[in-house]
Amino acid sequence: MSFNVHYLVSKLWPPCEAWVVDRRLNQRKQGIGDDARWESILTEVRTALPRHAGYKSLEIIAKEIRKSETKRKETLDEKASLFVAATGVALSIGVLAASLFPDKQGAEPWVVPLGVLYLLTLIHLFSAVYYALIARRITALASLSADTFMDCLKHRQWGRRDRIILAIAQARWNEDVLLRKVNYLSVAEDLFVRGLFLISSVVVLNILIRLMTGNAPVP
């Protein structure tokens, strides 16, 4: 029953799904802590990595995984930027749509439902911009840095096996970051599509009402 309610609420308002995922990730983060989680990931990778294996080929794969994670983040950030720009255009159309509201007395019964549709349009489009911006602002991925390099040298952990462990551990660490980005971007996309549908409905209904009430715009 709770699943059905959650599914229904998520369909009615897409951000609910992102809120649930965020809460789960935050609870896991608070329960174990960043340092403990990092050590847990390192231990898991060390245990899974065979002692005697073709480390050369495994290192190539590990580097490709790290490169893929970085490319995926860049793609998500670019898509979020496109949503911000596209939603800005849609909001401009929304402002223009407000000027189309019928002003004759015969159209008065339609003013309230059209106003509600217009308000829902603005809520969805502004929310789409908000979640697209959040998707871009989420913490950067774990990657190689000067501190990482010096730490590896300090602990004499710069053999091929150590490099593989570090690359895969960073990729595992980044999964939560990318999951947040994907969720927020998915929410922005759903809100944007709904906003476009609503603004299209407002424009079409306005035109129909003007034609029905003899208040059609002069070309």
Residue pairs with C-beta under 8 A, 6 or more apart in sequence:
6 16
6 20
9 16
10 16
10 17
10 20
14 186
14 187
14 190
14 191
15 127
15 131
15 187
15 191
17 183
17 186
17 187
18 131
18 183
18 184
18 186
18 187
21 179
21 180
21 183
22 180
22 183
25 176
25 179
25 180
28 37
29 37
29 176
32 40
37 173
38 169
38 173
41 169
41 172
41 173
42 165
42 169
44 172
45 165
45 168
45 169
45 172
46 165
49 58
49 161
49 164
49 165
49 168
55 160
55 161
55 164
56 160
58 164
59 160
59 163
59 164
59 167
62 163
62 164
62 167
62 168
62 171
63 167
65 167
65 168
65 171
66 143
66 167
66 170
66 171
69 141
69 170
69 171
69 174
69 178
70 141
70 143
72 178
73 140
73 141
73 174
73 177
73 178
73 181
76 135
76 178
76 181
76 182
76 185
77 135
77 136
77 181
79 185
80 132
80 133
80 135
80 136
80 181
80 184
80 185
80 188
81 132
81 136
83 128
83 129
83 132
83 185
83 188
83 189
83 192
84 129
84 132
84 133
86 192
87 125
87 128
87 129
87 132
87 188
87 192
87 195
88 129
90 125
90 192
90 195
90 196
90 199
91 122
91 125
91 126
91 129
93 199
93 203
94 118
94 121
94 122
94 125
94 195
94 199
94 202
97 118
97 121
97 199
97 202
97 203
97 206
98 118
100 202
100 203
100 206
100 207
100 210
100 217
101 111
101 114
101 115
101 206
102 110
102 111
102 114
102 206
102 209
102 210
102 213
102 215
103 215
104 213
104 214
104 215
106 212
106 213
106 214
106 215
107 209
107 210
107 213
107 215
110 205
110 209
114 202
114 205
114 206
114 209
117 198
117 201
117 202
117 205
118 202
120 198
121 195
121 198
121 199
121 202
124 191
124 192
124 194
124 195
124 198
125 191
125 192
125 195
125 199
127 191
128 188
128 189
128 191
128 192
128 195
129 188
131 184
131 185
131 187
131 188
131 191
132 184
132 185
132 188
134 184
135 180
135 181
135 184
135 185
135 188
138 177
138 180
138 181
138 184
139 177
140 177
141 170
141 174
141 177
141 178
142 170
142 173
142 174
142 177
143 170
148 166
152 158
152 162
152 166
157 166
207 216
209 215
210 216
210 217
